[in-house]
């Protein structure tokens, strides 16, 4: 457990020049670039906030339920430092918000130097007005301060949506979702933002999953189409995608273990589908089916225009005992080695130059930015370089990403920043971090006379607005 060495907790005062270069001349330019975008609206085309929470607009239950329990970034670091997940509200019993907040405060120094602490400091100071670092000594007082604030109308979800300056917020949604909350928000004349669904159907790709048959049947039921054969499944998925488009969706999101995309003949697809429905699909056939489904996904995007987001290379639920006890999204999804150039070749040969097709490639293996993603985005009109995210959405990694991708594809073939969060109050802090990191990178180009200061300012403005809107068809 971290220990507080001072009687009075340390001051919480985020520095106005945080993340800017140390060199005075470069820092001055970074300030100018940042100021041009500091108050720009937030475009969040990839996230995991629940639309129903915004639609209902009820007060948040307590500080821990808002800021700690839903954030797997926070959970995994606390767990790594000895805090069991059932002490963080992820067990079967009732969650004690005050006790959870005390655990966070006691372990505050375990977050030192991480982007999680950076986001936390920004949101605690800017959103909740705290002026001291959390500690064991002030944990209860800070909990009471935030809890009191959450009772105010200005801290309800819709008021915060406006206060955060969010223009567009994309959610992540099950393929069978009725999207009632999205429809409610779209029809509400008093709600000025846009909350858009994103079609996420990972479970249908892999017939070796234990829930695959249930998912296939539920998609068929939602679409009113028999999914007992593969053609029926494809038809049901197309129907559900149309339903999402009617409710404002502009993108799909897909997480698979690898980016293999080799298509199968129709007869093989049907055979494997039938075997999977009987529960006796071979491992090699399941892989071949998954690769074919990725190819079909791109085929559907060419037809219906939905942007295809792809993030392979994550080993889900690495610790089986934790999964069995606490479920998914509890901090133990871990990176694997990434690859895109060869695995995606069948898909890109078929669709990489198709008019209107956009595929955004994300990775948790940053070595592929310069080796694969940048060069792919630098040739194929369809390919866009997704922002560093998850394990690499850090200030240092953002700089490395910019250097790697810009060499091959410049700025326009990127995604804009991706906050990828369930932690609602961290959204403005995360976007501000990205704007500062990009300002620092652009300033480095100015002082080395690669771009003008005017170009740097204009590019920063495009990164937070025009580029994500164009990439995600917003």
C-alpha positions as CSV (number, residue, x, y, z in Angstrom):
1,X,0.0,0.0,0.0
2,X,1.3,3.5,-0.9
3,X,2.0,5.7,2.1
4,X,1.5,9.5,2.5
5,X,4.6,11.1,3.8
6,X,3.3,14.6,4.4
7,X,0.6,15.7,6.8
8,X,-1.1,17.8,4.1
9,X,-1.8,16.0,0.8
10,X,0.1,17.4,-2.2
11,X,-1.4,20.1,-4.2
12,X,-3.4,19.1,-7.3
13,X,-2.7,21.8,-9.9
14,X,-2.2,20.5,-13.5
15,X,0.5,22.6,-15.1
16,X,-0.6,24.7,-18.0
17,X,2.4,23.6,-20.1
18,X,2.0,19.8,-19.3
19,X,3.2,17.6,-22.2
20,X,4.8,20.5,-24.0
21,X,8.5,20.3,-25.0
22,X,11.1,21.5,-22.5
23,X,12.9,23.7,-25.2
24,X,11.5,27.2,-24.7
25,X,11.2,28.0,-28.4
26,X,9.4,24.8,-29.2
27,X,7.2,25.1,-26.1
28,X,6.0,28.5,-27.2
29,X,4.9,27.2,-30.6
30,X,3.2,24.2,-28.9
31,X,1.2,26.6,-26.8
32,X,0.1,28.5,-29.9
33,X,-0.9,25.3,-31.6
34,X,-2.7,23.9,-28.6
35,X,-4.6,27.2,-27.9
36,X,-6.1,26.9,-31.4
37,X,-7.8,23.6,-30.4
38,X,-8.1,23.7,-26.6
39,X,-11.8,24.5,-26.6
40,X,-12.8,22.8,-29.8
41,X,-15.8,20.4,-29.6
42,X,-15.0,16.8,-28.8
43,X,-15.5,14.3,-31.6
44,X,-15.5,10.8,-30.1
45,X,-16.1,8.2,-32.8
46,X,-15.1,5.1,-30.8
47,X,-16.2,4.7,-27.2
48,X,-18.1,2.5,-24.8
49,X,-20.3,4.9,-22.8
50,X,-23.9,3.6,-22.5
51,X,-26.4,5.6,-24.4
52,X,-29.1,4.6,-21.9
53,X,-27.3,6.5,-19.2
54,X,-27.4,9.7,-21.2
55,X,-31.0,9.2,-22.3
56,X,-32.2,8.5,-18.7
57,X,-30.2,11.5,-17.4
58,X,-30.4,10.3,-13.8
59,X,-27.8,11.3,-11.1
60,X,-24.7,9.1,-10.9
61,X,-25.0,6.8,-7.9
62,X,-21.6,7.6,-6.2
63,X,-18.1,8.7,-7.1
64,X,-16.6,5.2,-7.2
65,X,-19.4,3.9,-9.5
66,X,-18.7,6.8,-11.8
67,X,-14.9,7.1,-11.7
68,X,-13.4,3.7,-10.6
69,X,-15.5,0.6,-11.1
70,X,-16.3,1.0,-14.9
71,X,-12.8,1.9,-15.9
72,X,-10.7,-1.1,-16.7
73,X,-7.6,1.0,-16.9
74,X,-8.0,1.8,-13.2
75,X,-9.1,-1.6,-12.2
76,X,-6.1,-3.4,-13.7
77,X,-3.5,-1.1,-12.0
78,X,-5.2,-1.4,-8.6
79,X,-5.4,-5.2,-9.0
80,X,-1.8,-5.3,-10.1
81,X,-0.9,-3.6,-6.8
82,X,-2.8,-6.0,-4.6
83,X,-6.4,-4.8,-4.5
84,X,-8.8,-7.7,-5.2
85,X,-11.5,-7.0,-7.7
86,X,-14.3,-7.8,-5.3
87,X,-13.1,-4.9,-3.2
88,X,-13.6,-2.6,-6.3
89,X,-17.3,-3.3,-6.9
90,X,-16.8,-6.2,-9.4
91,X,-18.0,-9.0,-7.2
92,X,-21.5,-10.4,-6.5
93,X,-22.1,-8.5,-3.3
94,X,-23.1,-4.9,-2.9
95,X,-20.4,-2.3,-3.7
96,X,-19.3,0.1,-1.0
97,X,-18.4,3.2,-2.9
98,X,-16.7,4.9,0.0
99,X,-14.5,1.9,0.6
100,X,-13.6,1.7,-3.1
101,X,-12.6,5.3,-3.1
102,X,-10.4,4.8,-0.1
103,X,-8.6,2.0,-1.9
104,X,-8.0,4.3,-4.9
105,X,-6.7,7.1,-2.6
106,X,-4.4,4.8,-0.7
107,X,-2.9,3.6,-3.9
108,X,-2.7,7.0,-5.6
109,X,1.1,6.9,-6.0
110,X,0.9,3.5,-7.8
111,X,-0.5,5.5,-10.8
112,X,2.4,7.9,-10.9
113,X,3.7,8.5,-14.4
114,X,0.8,6.7,-16.1
115,X,-1.7,8.3,-18.4
116,X,-4.4,7.1,-15.9
117,X,-3.1,9.4,-13.3
118,X,-2.8,12.2,-15.9
119,X,-6.5,11.8,-16.8
120,X,-7.5,11.5,-13.2
121,X,-5.7,14.6,-12.1
122,X,-7.3,16.6,-15.0
123,X,-10.8,15.4,-14.3
124,X,-10.6,15.7,-10.5
125,X,-9.3,19.3,-10.8
126,X,-11.2,20.6,-13.9
127,X,-14.5,18.7,-13.5
128,X,-14.9,18.4,-9.7
129,X,-12.8,21.3,-8.5
130,X,-10.4,19.4,-6.2
131,X,-7.1,21.1,-5.3
132,X,-5.3,18.3,-3.4
133,X,-4.0,14.9,-4.6
134,X,-6.1,12.0,-3.2
135,X,-4.6,10.3,-0.2
136,X,-5.6,8.2,2.7
137,X,-5.9,11.3,4.8
138,X,-8.4,13.1,2.6
139,X,-10.2,10.2,0.9
140,X,-13.5,10.6,2.8
141,X,-13.6,14.4,2.4
142,X,-13.0,14.1,-1.3
143,X,-15.6,11.3,-1.7
144,X,-18.1,13.5,0.1
145,X,-17.2,16.5,-2.1
146,X,-17.7,14.6,-5.3
147,X,-20.8,12.8,-4.0
148,X,-22.4,16.2,-3.1
149,X,-21.5,17.5,-6.6
150,X,-23.2,14.5,-8.3
151,X,-26.5,15.5,-6.7
152,X,-26.4,18.9,-8.6
153,X,-28.3,19.2,-11.9
154,X,-25.1,20.4,-13.5
155,X,-23.5,17.0,-12.9
156,X,-26.2,14.9,-14.6
157,X,-25.2,13.1,-17.8
158,X,-26.7,15.5,-20.3
159,X,-25.4,18.6,-18.5
160,X,-21.9,17.1,-18.5
161,X,-22.3,16.2,-22.2
162,X,-22.7,19.9,-22.9
163,X,-20.1,21.0,-20.3
164,X,-17.5,18.6,-21.9
165,X,-18.1,20.1,-25.3
166,X,-19.1,16.8,-26.9
167,X,-20.4,17.2,-30.4
168,X,-20.5,13.5,-31.4
169,X,-20.3,10.4,-29.2
170,X,-20.3,6.9,-30.7
171,X,-21.3,4.0,-28.4
172,X,-20.6,0.3,-28.9
173,X,-23.7,-1.8,-29.3
174,X,-24.8,-5.5,-29.5
175,X,-26.1,-6.5,-32.9
176,X,-29.5,-7.3,-31.4
177,X,-29.9,-4.0,-29.5
178,X,-33.2,-2.2,-30.0
179,X,-31.3,1.2,-29.9
180,X,-34.2,2.7,-28.0
181,X,-32.0,5.1,-26.1
182,X,-30.4,6.4,-29.3
183,X,-33.8,6.9,-30.8
184,X,-34.9,8.8,-27.7
185,X,-31.9,11.1,-27.8
186,X,-32.3,11.7,-31.5
187,X,-35.9,12.7,-31.1
188,X,-35.4,15.0,-28.1
189,X,-35.3,18.6,-29.3
190,X,-33.7,19.6,-26.0
191,X,-30.6,17.4,-26.6
192,X,-28.1,19.2,-28.9
193,X,-25.5,16.5,-29.2
194,X,-25.3,13.4,-31.4
195,X,-25.0,9.9,-29.8
196,X,-24.5,7.3,-32.5
197,X,-24.6,3.5,-32.2
198,X,-21.8,1.3,-33.5
199,X,-22.4,-2.2,-34.7
200,X,-20.3,-4.7,-32.7
201,X,-20.8,-8.4,-33.6
202,X,-17.5,-10.1,-32.6
203,X,-19.2,-13.3,-31.3
204,X,-20.6,-14.2,-34.7
205,X,-17.2,-14.4,-36.3
206,X,-15.8,-17.4,-34.3
207,X,-17.9,-20.6,-34.4
208,X,-15.6,-22.2,-31.7
209,X,-17.0,-19.8,-29.1
210,X,-19.4,-21.5,-26.6
211,X,-21.9,-18.7,-27.1
212,X,-21.7,-18.7,-30.9
213,X,-25.0,-20.7,-31.6
214,X,-26.9,-18.5,-29.1
215,X,-25.6,-15.4,-30.7
216,X,-26.4,-16.6,-34.3
217,X,-29.9,-17.5,-33.2
218,X,-30.5,-14.2,-31.5
219,X,-29.4,-12.2,-34.5
220,X,-31.8,-14.2,-36.7
221,X,-34.6,-13.5,-34.2
222,X,-33.9,-9.8,-34.1
223,X,-33.8,-9.6,-37.9
224,X,-36.7,-12.0,-38.5
225,X,-34.5,-14.2,-40.7
226,X,-33.6,-17.9,-40.3
227,X,-29.9,-18.2,-39.6
228,X,-29.8,-22.0,-39.8
229,X,-27.5,-21.6,-42.9
230,X,-24.7,-19.3,-43.7
231,X,-26.6,-17.3,-46.3
232,X,-29.3,-16.7,-43.8
233,X,-26.8,-15.4,-41.2
234,X,-25.3,-13.0,-43.8
235,X,-28.8,-11.8,-44.7
236,X,-29.7,-11.3,-41.0
237,X,-26.5,-9.3,-40.4
238,X,-27.1,-7.1,-43.4
239,X,-30.6,-6.4,-42.1
240,X,-29.3,-5.5,-38.6
241,X,-26.7,-3.3,-40.1
242,X,-29.4,-1.4,-42.0
243,X,-31.4,-1.1,-38.7
244,X,-28.3,0.5,-37.1
245,X,-27.8,2.9,-40.1
246,X,-31.4,4.0,-39.7
247,X,-30.6,4.9,-36.1
248,X,-27.5,7.0,-37.1
249,X,-24.7,4.5,-37.1
250,X,-21.8,5.2,-39.4
251,X,-19.4,2.4,-38.3
252,X,-18.9,-1.1,-37.2
253,X,-16.2,-2.3,-34.7
254,X,-14.6,-5.7,-34.8
255,X,-12.1,-7.2,-32.4
256,X,-10.6,-10.6,-33.5
257,X,-7.4,-12.4,-32.6
258,X,-5.8,-11.9,-36.0
259,X,-6.6,-10.0,-39.3
260,X,-6.7,-13.0,-41.5
261,X,-9.2,-12.4,-44.3
262,X,-9.0,-15.3,-46.8
263,X,-12.4,-15.9,-48.3
264,X,-14.0,-19.4,-48.6
265,X,-16.1,-20.9,-51.3
266,X,-19.8,-20.9,-50.6
267,X,-19.9,-24.6,-50.1
268,X,-17.2,-24.6,-47.5
269,X,-18.9,-21.7,-45.6
270,X,-22.2,-23.6,-45.5
271,X,-20.5,-26.9,-44.4
272,X,-18.6,-25.2,-41.5
273,X,-21.7,-23.3,-40.5
274,X,-23.8,-26.5,-40.3
275,X,-21.0,-28.3,-38.3
276,X,-20.8,-25.4,-35.9
277,X,-24.6,-25.5,-35.3
278,X,-24.2,-29.1,-34.4
279,X,-21.4,-28.2,-32.0
280,X,-18.6,-30.2,-33.7
281,X,-16.6,-27.7,-35.7
282,X,-12.9,-28.4,-36.2
283,X,-10.4,-25.9,-34.9
284,X,-8.9,-25.2,-38.4
285,X,-12.4,-24.8,-39.9
286,X,-13.3,-22.3,-37.2
287,X,-10.3,-20.2,-38.1
288,X,-11.1,-20.4,-41.8
289,X,-14.7,-19.4,-41.0
290,X,-13.5,-16.4,-39.0
291,X,-11.2,-15.3,-41.7
292,X,-14.0,-15.5,-44.3
293,X,-16.3,-13.6,-42.0
294,X,-13.8,-10.7,-41.9
295,X,-13.8,-10.7,-45.7
296,X,-17.6,-10.7,-45.8
297,X,-17.6,-7.8,-43.3
298,X,-15.6,-5.7,-45.7
299,X,-17.9,-6.8,-48.5
300,X,-20.9,-5.6,-46.5
301,X,-19.2,-2.2,-45.8
302,X,-18.6,-1.7,-49.5
303,X,-22.3,-2.3,-50.0
304,X,-23.8,-0.3,-47.1
305,X,-21.1,2.3,-46.5
306,X,-20.5,1.6,-42.8
307,X,-16.9,2.4,-41.8
308,X,-15.1,-0.8,-40.8
309,X,-13.0,-0.5,-37.6
310,X,-10.7,-3.5,-37.0
311,X,-8.6,-4.1,-33.9
312,X,-6.9,-7.6,-33.9
313,X,-4.1,-8.8,-31.7
314,X,-5.7,-8.7,-28.2
315,X,-5.8,-11.8,-26.1
316,X,-9.1,-11.5,-24.3
317,X,-9.6,-12.6,-20.7
318,X,-6.0,-13.8,-20.2
319,X,-6.7,-15.0,-16.6
320,X,-9.4,-17.6,-16.6
321,X,-10.1,-17.6,-12.9
322,X,-10.8,-13.9,-13.0
323,X,-13.1,-14.2,-16.0
324,X,-15.1,-17.0,-14.3
325,X,-15.5,-15.0,-11.1
326,X,-15.8,-11.4,-12.3
327,X,-16.6,-11.6,-16.0
328,X,-15.0,-9.7,-19.0
329,X,-13.6,-6.2,-19.1
330,X,-11.9,-6.5,-15.7
331,X,-8.4,-5.6,-16.8
332,X,-6.8,-8.8,-18.1
333,X,-7.2,-8.4,-21.9
334,X,-3.6,-8.3,-23.0
335,X,-1.6,-7.4,-26.2
336,X,-0.4,-9.9,-28.7
337,X,2.0,-9.4,-31.7
338,X,0.2,-7.5,-34.5
339,X,0.2,-8.2,-38.3
340,X,-1.8,-6.6,-41.1
341,X,0.0,-6.5,-44.4
342,X,-0.2,-10.2,-45.3
343,X,-3.3,-11.2,-43.3
344,X,-5.4,-8.3,-44.9
345,X,-4.1,-8.9,-48.4
346,X,-7.1,-10.9,-49.7
347,X,-9.5,-8.2,-48.3
348,X,-7.5,-5.3,-49.6
349,X,-7.0,-6.8,-53.0
350,X,-10.8,-7.1,-53.3
351,X,-11.9,-3.9,-51.6
352,X,-8.9,-1.7,-50.9
353,X,-9.6,0.6,-53.8
354,X,-13.4,0.4,-53.7
355,X,-15.0,3.8,-53.8
356,X,-16.3,4.9,-50.4
357,X,-14.9,2.0,-48.4
358,X,-13.1,3.0,-45.2
359,X,-11.3,0.5,-42.9
360,X,-9.6,1.9,-39.8
361,X,-6.8,-0.3,-38.4
362,X,-6.1,-0.2,-34.7
363,X,-3.3,-2.0,-32.8
364,X,-1.9,-2.5,-29.4
365,X,1.5,-3.4,-31.0
366,X,3.0,-0.1,-32.0
367,X,5.8,-1.7,-33.9
368,X,3.3,-2.2,-36.8
369,X,2.7,1.6,-37.2
370,X,5.8,2.2,-39.2
371,X,6.1,-1.3,-40.6
372,X,2.6,-2.1,-41.7
373,X,-0.3,0.3,-40.9
374,X,1.4,3.5,-42.1
375,X,2.5,2.0,-45.5
376,X,-0.9,0.4,-46.0
377,X,-2.6,3.8,-45.4
378,X,-0.1,5.4,-47.6
379,X,-1.2,3.3,-50.6
380,X,-4.8,2.0,-50.2
381,X,-7.5,4.7,-50.4
382,X,-9.6,2.6,-48.1
383,X,-7.1,2.3,-45.2
384,X,-6.9,4.7,-42.3
385,X,-4.4,4.6,-39.4
386,X,-6.3,4.3,-36.2
387,X,-5.0,6.3,-33.2
388,X,-2.9,4.7,-30.5
389,X,-5.3,3.3,-28.0
390,X,-5.8,1.1,-25.0
391,X,-2.2,0.2,-23.8
392,X,-0.6,2.8,-26.0
393,X,-2.9,5.8,-25.7
394,X,-0.1,7.6,-23.8
395,X,1.6,10.9,-24.5
396,X,4.9,9.3,-25.5
397,X,3.2,6.7,-27.7
398,X,1.1,9.4,-29.4
399,X,4.4,11.1,-30.4
400,X,5.8,7.9,-31.7
401,X,2.6,7.2,-33.6
402,X,2.7,10.6,-35.3
403,X,6.3,10.1,-36.3
404,X,5.7,6.6,-37.7
405,X,2.5,7.3,-39.5
406,X,3.2,10.8,-40.8
407,X,6.3,9.5,-42.6
408,X,4.1,7.2,-44.7
409,X,0.6,8.7,-44.8
410,X,0.7,12.2,-43.3
411,X,-2.3,13.3,-41.2
412,X,-5.4,13.0,-43.4
413,X,-5.2,9.1,-43.5
414,X,-5.6,8.9,-39.7
415,X,-8.6,8.5,-37.4
416,X,-8.4,11.5,-35.0
417,X,-8.1,10.7,-31.3
418,X,-9.9,7.7,-29.9
419,X,-10.8,7.8,-26.2
420,X,-12.2,4.2,-26.1
421,X,-13.6,4.7,-22.7
422,X,-16.5,3.7,-20.4
423,X,-15.3,6.3,-17.9
424,X,-17.6,9.2,-18.9
425,X,-15.8,12.0,-16.9
426,X,-12.4,11.1,-18.4
427,X,-13.5,12.0,-22.0
428,X,-12.5,15.6,-22.0
429,X,-9.2,14.9,-20.1
430,X,-8.2,12.2,-22.6
431,X,-9.0,14.4,-25.6
432,X,-7.1,17.3,-24.0
433,X,-4.1,15.0,-23.5
434,X,-4.1,14.1,-27.2
435,X,-4.4,17.7,-28.3
436,X,-1.4,18.6,-26.1
437,X,0.6,15.7,-27.4
438,X,-0.2,16.5,-31.0
439,X,0.6,20.2,-30.4
440,X,4.0,19.1,-29.1
441,X,4.6,16.9,-32.2
442,X,3.5,19.7,-34.6
443,X,5.7,22.2,-32.9
444,X,8.7,19.9,-33.4
445,X,8.0,20.0,-37.1
446,X,7.8,23.8,-37.1
447,X,11.2,24.4,-35.3
448,X,12.9,22.0,-37.7
449,X,11.4,24.0,-40.6
450,X,9.4,21.0,-42.0
451,X,6.0,22.9,-41.7
452,X,5.1,26.5,-41.0
453,X,3.4,27.6,-37.8
454,X,0.3,28.3,-39.8
455,X,0.2,24.8,-41.2
456,X,0.7,23.4,-37.7
457,X,-2.3,25.3,-36.4
458,X,-4.4,24.4,-39.3
459,X,-3.4,20.7,-39.0
460,X,-4.2,20.6,-35.3
461,X,-7.7,22.0,-36.1
462,X,-8.2,19.3,-38.7
463,X,-7.1,16.5,-36.4
464,X,-9.8,17.3,-33.9
465,X,-12.6,18.0,-36.4
466,X,-12.3,17.5,-40.2
467,X,-10.2,14.4,-40.1
468,X,-12.3,12.2,-37.7
469,X,-15.5,13.5,-39.4
470,X,-14.2,12.4,-42.8
471,X,-12.7,9.1,-41.7
472,X,-15.9,8.1,-39.8
473,X,-18.3,9.7,-42.3
474,X,-19.8,12.0,-39.6
